[in-house]
């Protein structure tokens, strides 16, 4: 059976919920389809010790401030899951959990949304599927010959899974630094942290709040035709959250340059020396989860879909929300996605009315 709505939102994480909030305010008829059986988006899958890099009040979706977590300045991932589950209920966002969208196709004046539980016809689609389901692994010589354990950040849970082992953590971003710190502070794991270029720590007094302010100042400057004030990347890559700072200050977070290749039982360095390794954790990032949009044939050579704001240039009935700066400044953060969700909902409301 095919169901009809004004808008289908694909993905019910923070971006999908922010879209739902603004679509409701616009008075549109919509549904949110989410592959996960429970609320919380990717936050429900993150590793045990993960904490936000901003305080609760700076990590809120539109309409409802995230409450502080007792005894913690930076809430943990479980607190974010609770906040998102409560948000979904409070604003009565119609999320159909456990429904995976396989394809979005053109179908005359409508878009056809095919799922594993049925088909929807909509006047517009907001894609908000994030990137957690598309972990990226770089092509590294010898990767397939390594006989030890290899896992991506998405499958990392806690140091207890590696007690007594020699672990190489690959990646110079926030995930790499945090996972390396988590393992090193445990004291029961022999950790080697490798990065492609020397890690760049942000100053200790800069957390997510300041990063958001920098991104906002830059957006305003560009919108007002002033010169570029410089983006977040100019400040550094790694937020010195408390565990990262503790590991770094204890001398436990010293990065080595990337190894030359993996061998059957370890890594070989540029000087031909060899280190035995039991496991490699690849903290090497993500790609946007856009496979369901393939039938629309919109992707550029870079793998992104060109957009003006959130609207796809090649398909004005499609909006992309929450994937990163290419879909709006700070749109892949809790505090930043609301503004872009408001723009997308307003654009769709105008299109539907017109
Ligand atoms: P997700 O949370 O990934 O949600 C996408 C949803 O779409 C999921 O529920 C999934 O099941 C569903 N889905 C996917 N494909 C389909 C499909 N085909 N059909 C139906 N449903 C589908 N941001 C901050 O603001 N503060 C932080 O401190 C912070 N720390 C971070 C730490 C880490 C390690 C990471 C990885 C990110 C962090 N972020 C942080 C960034 C950001 O907030 C998250 O990436 C965020 O989860 C993205 O939200 P989303 O809704 O776009 O995607």
Boltz pocket constraint, residues with backbone or C-beta under 6 A from the ligand:
constraints:
  - pocket:
      binder: B
      contacts: [[A, 10], [A, 11], [A, 12], [A, 13], [A, 14], [A, 15], [A, 16], [A, 33], [A, 34], [A, 35], [A, 36], [A, 38], [A, 40], [A, 41], [A, 42], [A, 43], [A, 46], [A, 51], [A, 52], [A, 53], [A, 54], [A, 58], [A, 59], [A, 99], [A, 100], [A, 101], [A, 102], [A, 128], [A, 129], [A, 130], [A, 131], [A, 132], [A, 133], [A, 175], [A, 208], [A, 289], [A, 292], [A, 321], [A, 322], [A, 323], [A, 331], [A, 332], [A, 333], [A, 334], [A, 335]]
      max_distance: 6.0
